[in-house]
Amino acid sequence: MLPASLTKHEKLLACPIADSVFSLAQSQDGISNGTGLWLGAQCLSAYLTYSGVVKPGTHAVELGSGIGLTALSLARLGCNVTATDLPWVISSCLAKNVENNLSRLPPGSGKINVRELDWTVTPDQWVWDHETIIASPTCSPSALELQQLTNGLDLIVTADTIYLSDLVTPFLRTLHTLCTLSLAASSSPRAPVVFICLERRDPEVTDRTLEEAKTTWGFVVKRIAQHKVSKALGKSGFKWNKDDWEGVEIWHLTFRG
């Protein structure tokens, strides 16, 4: 599979992950960055698949699922995934890609539930018993809607979502809220593990995000060694040159409250 930077012109992508090949539609319509495949999603999917950090039965949430590659990769590993994004991304590619590729998942795969999660919506307006929405400017909680998570999370993943200064605080608040609610809903003292994959397009925004995660939001932040990412990419069979993914970083966050 070619790096995403070389396939922006293609409307339909064949994305191999282990013994599965996902057929994913993408759109470069200029309305949203989330309707196209990005390099971070490819690298994160390979790392999660080949590093051994994900176990079957894991309850995962993905922030900014885009065209669905990472969510499908997690489901293939036996995870039950809540794939989240904004309405336009969901309606134009994410929901269709998930539905069209369920038959390509092997036996024993997990389930994928697609839901809207707008980071700019404050947590007091989140809902949990709505079929397609967690947080939306158009959906306000009612007395019938649960204001808490009913089951704890094990994993939160996100790729290619750190690029805009205005989104740093909403993004980190969303991570913090998911971890806090998960701890409250679970008997486990451990918060969900967080993996963030990014391309360092804007070093100032990247550094600010990682620093605020530590100093403001209570996360311990550690970068995954580049040789481990390289090893996973090698196992994936992508056969990329180092220059193809040199700017990609994967970070491991642990919530300490």
N, C-alpha and C positions, 0 to 999 in steps of 0.2 A: 504494500500500500504506500502511495506517495504521501509526503508531508502535505498538510492541509493548505499550505501556502501555494502549492502547485496545482490545486484542484478547485480553486474558487469558481472557475468557469463551468464546472460540471454540475448538472442538475440532479444526477443520481450517482451515488457513491457506493462502491462495494467495499465494505469495511471488515476485514478479517480479524477475528479475535479468537485465538486458539482454533478449535475445530468448527467454529461458527463463522458465517459470513453474513453480515447484516447489510441490507440494501436500504440506504438512507437518502432521502430527498433533502436537498438544501436549496435555499433561495438567497440570491444577492440582490434584493429589491431596494436596499437602502433604507428600509423602515426600521430594521432592528439588526444589530450585530449577532443576535442569538439564533438567527435562521440559517447560519452557515457553520460548517465544521471549522474548528480552530485546533491549532497544534497542541494546546494544553490538554484538550479532551483526549486526543490520541495518546499522548504520553501518560496521562493519568490512568486511562483504561488499561494500558499495557502494564503499568506498575502495579495496579490493583490485581490484575490477572495473574502476574507471574512472581510477585514478591512474597506471597503467602501470608499477607497481613489480613486478608478477609476470609472469614469462615462461613460455611453454610448456615442459614438461619438468622444471619445478621439482619437487623432492622435498620435500614439506611435512608437518609434524606439527601437528595442532591439539590443544591442551589444553582439555578441557572443551567438547566439541563440541555438547553439548545436543541440540537437535532436528535439527541437521545442515545449517543454512543456509550457514554459512561453508565447510564442507567441500565441499558441492555447488557453491558459487560458485567455489572454487578448482579443482575438477575441470573445471568448465566452461571455465576458462582454460587447460586442458591440463596441470594439475598432477597428480602422483600423490600422493595424500593419505592419511596415516594419521590417522584420526579417533579420538580417545581420550576416554574418560569412565569413570564408575563403572558397575558391573554393572546397577543398576536403571535408569539412564538409557539404557544400551545396549539392554536388553531391552524397555523400555516404549515407546521412541520412536526412538532414533537408528538402530539397525540396520534397522528397518522403513522409516523415512523414506528412508534411503539406497537400499535395495533398490527401493522403490516409485518412485523418481525417476530411476533410471538411464536409463530410456527417454526422459526429458525433456531429457537432455544432448545437445548437438549432436555431430555427427561430429568426431573428433579430440580429444574430451575425455579427461582423465586418469582413472585408477582411484582408487577409495576403498577402503581397508581399515580396518575398525572393530576396535579393540582396547581392552582394559581397561588403564588406567594410573592406579593409585592413588598419589597423590603422597606419601602417608605411608609407603609402602614404601621402605626405604633402597635406594640404587642397587646395592649388592652382592647384592640379591635380584631384580634385573631379569633377564628372559629375552628373547631376541630371535628364537628360531626356533619359538616357539609361535604358532599361527594366530590366536588371539583374545586373547592376554594379553601385556602387557609387564611390568606390575607388579601383583601381587595378593597380599593376605594369605593366600590359599588356595593359592598356587602357589609352591613353592620350587624353585630351580634344581637341575638334576641334572647329572651328568657329561656328558650328551648335549646339553645346551642351551648355546648360545653365550652368552658373557657380554660380548659386545661388538657394536656396530653393524657391519654388514658393508659398508654404503654411507653416505657422508656425506649430511647434510641441507643443504638450501638455505634453508629457511624454517620458522619456528615462529610460529604465531599463536594467539591466545587472546582471548576476549571475555567480559566479565561474570564474571570469576573472582577478582577482588580485592574481597572484601567481609567476610572473617572473619579476625580477628587470628591465630587458631591455625593458619591455613593459609598464612600469609606465608612462613615458613621452608621448609615442604615444597614450596611452589610454586616458590620461587626455587632451591631445591636441584634440583628437576626440570629447570628451565631450564638451570642450570649443567651438570648431568649430560649432557643432550642435546647441548649445545654442545661439551663436552669429548670425548664419545664420537664426535661427528661429525668433529671435527678429527683424532682418532686414526685414523678409518676412511677419511679422504679425503686425496688428494694435494694438495688446495687448502689454502693457508694461511689461508683465510677461514672463520670460523665462520658458521653459519646466521644470517640476519637474523631478528630477533624483532619482531613487532608485538603490542602489548597494547592492547586497547580496553576502556575502563572507564567506569562512571558514578561520579562522586565522591560516593557515598552517605555514606561515612565518611572524611572528610579525614585523620584520624589514621592509619587503616589504609593509605590510598592513599599518603600521604607516607612512611610507614615502609617500605612495599614498594619504592618508587622509590629511597629513600635506601640501603636495604640492598642493593639491586641494584648500586648504585655502590660502596659502601664495603666490602661483605663478599664479593660474588660476582663482581666483576670486569667489570661491564657499564658501557658508556658509554650514558647515558640522554638521549634528546632527544625533546621533544614535537613531533608533527606539527602544523604551523600550522593553526589552526582554519579559515582561509579555504580551505585545500586540502581539508579534510573537507567543508566547505560546497559546494565546487565539485563534488566527487564525488557528493554527495547530490543536487545539482541535475541532474547528468547522469543519475542513476538514475530520475528522474521521480517521486520520492516526493511532491514538492510539500508538504513539511512547513514549518511555521512555525519560526522560530528557537527559540522556547520549547519545541518538541517534543523537541529534542535538545541543548539548551544545556549540560547537565551531562556530555555525553559527551566523552572525551578519547582520542586515539590516541597511543601512545608507541612510539618506535623504539629498540630496544636493540641494541647491538653488543657482542659478547663479546670482551674483551681478555685474559682469563685472569688 
